[in-house]
Amino acid sequence: MNLVRQAARQLPPAQREAIHTFIRRVQRSIHHFVLQHAVRNRFAAAAYYSFVNHEFLREARAVAAGQLRYASDHRTQSGSYYLLRRNIHRLEKGLIMRPRRRVFAADFIDETVEIFAHAMRSSGGEWNSELVWAEDVLSDYFAAVDVTTAKVAPAYAQYLNIEKVAREPDAVRAVPYRRNLTLPPPVNFEDFMALTRRRRSVRWYDDRPVDRMMINRALEAAAQSPSACNRQPFNFRIFDKPEMAQRVTAVAMGTKGFAQQVPAVAVVIGQLRAYPFERDRHVIYIDGSLAAMSFMFALESMGIASCPINWPDQEPHEARIREIVPMEEDERVVMLISFGWPDPTGMVPFSSKRSVADMATFNRIA
Ligand SMILES: Cc1cc2nc3c(=O)[nH]c(=O)nc-3n(C[C@H](O)[C@H](O)[C@H](O)COP(=O)(O)O)c2cc1C
């Protein structure tokens, strides 16, 4: 094709264009033909994405790096907090089950106690919210199950031996609880709906800096988001110095024309080290996006505008962002979010939304 293109350069413009159009058509037909086979046959798809199109290779590499990291964290128990979080969450689910079983979690309680023991040692006696949660749930777990059961007894013995610094008695124990439903929800639907309508992707900001305290409050809201097994496999890397924010924002594809006046940006990063299996590789994008939405709503509730920014998953962009934002091999960019005080003279697209009838169906089965 390149030879044909080179030869075409010698021709008059009209013929050159005709040849280019012909080449594009041939390329499209070949692509279509290959894709049709890839859809029908998974080996053809694998061959295509291994030898012809390399777009998935970076993700595959990151997934492999994540699994390696998961395994090494697990083996050395250094910082395998993802597994601790997941297992404590599973214990909580066992505790709230109706009816609750006399013994549950027998196949992972030993591993959980081991990780907890390690986490306590590495914290040097300092309690943090995660350790408090783990400790409280474990103590409720051992109070609830039959600790003489063969599979639970060794874990219980190890749990009792863990050295713990005395803790201030907390007002609230970090264990399953009944919500106080006597009060109405703190936000009514009309107010919430108004917030969803007010939030729009805002691309024009004024140059007032966003108070760090407000950013932290929005992050606190983001941290409340749901995540699969409560693993929370994301990080928000914030750039609130305008020159840095603009450099980062400019790497994304969809920011031409407004990147140069973005006062702050969050890079939402997913960590694949949270998972031992490929089956969960997409969860960083789901969990990261749920947290991103809460972050944007929280900003909006304080009058700060934002715009989610697509992350193009392609080699040159990945290389460029990694030159600016430190990232490990298993870390993937989920999206960027620019934010700042809205410029009152800046316009926002109307962005019509679909109707509920168009968006959802009820009880439709195959
Ligand atoms: C994942 C995602 C990626 C987006 N990427 C960009 C982008 O690169 N550039 C941009 O200007 N807007 C971007 N947007 C904003 C959308 O254009 C915007 O959300 C959509 O048009 C609806 O408008 P609204 O957010 O005001 O409701 C993105 C939004 C999402 C959710």
The ligand as a MOL file (V3000), in Angstrom:
LIG
                    3D

  0  0  0     0  0            999 V3000
M  V30 BEGIN CTAB
M  V30 COUNTS 31 33 0 0 0
M  V30 BEGIN ATOM
M  V30 1 C -16.4870 9.2650 30.2870 0
M  V30 2 C -16.7070 10.6640 29.7690 0
M  V30 3 C -15.7550 11.2150 28.9460 0
M  V30 4 C -15.8980 12.5230 28.5040 0
M  V30 5 N -14.9010 13.0820 27.7650 0
M  V30 6 C -14.9650 14.3730 27.4130 0
M  V30 7 C -13.8830 14.9810 26.7380 0
M  V30 8 O -12.8680 14.3510 26.4680 0
M  V30 9 N -13.9860 16.2910 26.4150 0
M  V30 10 C -15.0950 17.0290 26.7240 0
M  V30 11 O -15.1160 18.2110 26.4070 0
M  V30 12 N -16.1370 16.4670 27.3740 0
M  V30 13 C -16.0990 15.1680 27.7380 0
M  V30 14 N -17.1290 14.5770 28.4250 0
M  V30 15 C -18.3160 15.3490 28.7490 0
M  V30 16 C -19.4760 14.9410 27.8680 0
M  V30 17 O -19.3530 15.5170 26.6260 0
M  V30 18 C -20.7630 15.3330 28.5730 0
M  V30 19 O -20.8630 14.6180 29.7800 0
M  V30 20 C -21.9870 15.0240 27.7350 0
M  V30 21 O -22.0030 15.7500 26.5550 0
M  V30 22 C -23.2560 15.3470 28.5100 0
M  V30 23 O -23.2340 16.6450 29.0070 0
M  V30 24 P -23.3920 16.9850 30.5400 0
M  V30 25 O -22.2230 16.3610 31.2590 0
M  V30 26 O -23.3170 18.4740 30.6110 0
M  V30 27 O -24.6730 16.4180 31.0220 0
M  V30 28 C -17.0370 13.2660 28.8510 0
M  V30 29 C -18.0030 12.6740 29.6650 0
M  V30 30 C -17.8310 11.3980 30.1160 0
M  V30 31 C -18.8660 10.7950 31.0250 0
M  V30 END ATOM
M  V30 BEGIN BOND
M  V30 1 1 1 2
M  V30 2 1 2 3
M  V30 3 2 2 30
M  V30 4 2 3 4
M  V30 5 1 4 5
M  V30 6 1 4 28
M  V30 7 2 5 6
M  V30 8 1 6 7
M  V30 9 1 6 13
M  V30 10 2 7 8
M  V30 11 1 7 9
M  V30 12 1 9 10
M  V30 13 2 10 11
M  V30 14 1 10 12
M  V30 15 2 12 13
M  V30 16 1 13 14
M  V30 17 1 14 15
M  V30 18 1 14 28
M  V30 19 1 15 16
M  V30 20 1 16 17
M  V30 21 1 16 18
M  V30 22 1 18 19
M  V30 23 1 18 20
M  V30 24 1 20 21
M  V30 25 1 20 22
M  V30 26 1 22 23
M  V30 27 1 23 24
M  V30 28 2 24 25
M  V30 29 1 24 26
M  V30 30 1 24 27
M  V30 31 2 28 29
M  V30 32 1 29 30
M  V30 33 1 30 31
M  V30 END BOND
M  V30 END CTAB
M  END
